[in-house]
Amino acid sequence: MSKAAKNIFKWGEVIMSKVKDSLVVKLLLAVVVGIVLGLVASKDVVRVIMTIKYVLGQVIFYCIPLVIIGFIAPSIVKMRSNASKMLGIAVLIAYISSVGAATFSALSGYAIIPKLSIASSTEGLKKLPEIVFKLDIPPMMSVMTALVTAILIGLATAWTNSDLIEKLLDQFQNIMLSIVTRVIIPVLPYFIATTFAGLAYEGSITKQLPVFLIVILLVIIGHAIWLTLLYGIGGAISKKNPLEVVKHYGPAYLTAVGTMSSAATLPVALKCAHKSSVLREDMVDFAIPLCSTIHLCGSVLTETFFVMTVSKIVYGELPPAAKMVQFIILLGIFAIGAPGVPGGTVMASLGLITGILGFNDSAVALVLTIFALQDSFGTACNITGDGAIALMLTGIVERHKIFNDSNVTT
């Protein structure tokens, strides 16, 4: 075998290895397998499949309150213990950007989704068979109880400078991250496969699958609109040309699309931002690493539009405006403390989807699926948007001269 052929074979093995380990590939395969099973399986087989789905859903929903406490409480402690004027400004801008993106997405959803060809009628669908048995695993507390507990524990730990509790919270966060990566994410493909098997058996999946593709395209367009707005605001605040930042972000955007990870993209994003002639180097070193973990505008924009679409598909109507306002305000908080894994935002906010919007397990599985299929573009929007925040902070620093290297920790 020639050297060129060996190199091609080697690269082929690397690519296949990455494809095999890709969550998106696994979820796509789960969708296909689930649909095929639902179309060909007998009623007895579907009963078993629905039982597996029920048990897996119980495991996932049991973990939700623990995930909320595990990520929100330590994040609050870290923000308070590293408190500085610039840190507070950066967190506030990131929160406003996330809430603004979600609000824009919700308004667009109310305007666009009713015009999509979404079949909400259940007429003509098969009835799913009863499950074989129920294995109930109720959560230790409700979603709102977990959120309030996380906020109070985080604030009290920061107020009292409790080093021991802070270390325990950090360790608990690592434990919950391990549960997310080793339990929840590995069972997701099976949960989604069983969900789509049920949808295919009912006969509704053939009506709704094209809608998913349209919605994903609409969300990507929404990302572009929001990034344009962010960089426009950054240019207005800094009095600098935002194109001098955006034009360097191509490699970071492509890296985020390929990795679906803000952490993996961070070195590339730093390199891209440092190439800009209008950004201060100290602001780049401060804002880009910080915002890669707390600024998730693309993810919250995506999730908001998707939950509204799924609500229309599953329940035949959009969520009430009052519930969406509550969902968006809390989603901004959850985004700041979301775990740094693919789909971290939607995983951290599952409690909001079930607690505030009242989604059942089938609706949750649909949200998880279409979110994962575009997660790379949401991550790319998050990363690219960080450059706009760095531009805003550059303008604020130069205008008010409030930055001091000694009082900011990233």
Disulfide bonds with the S-S distance in Angstrom:
none
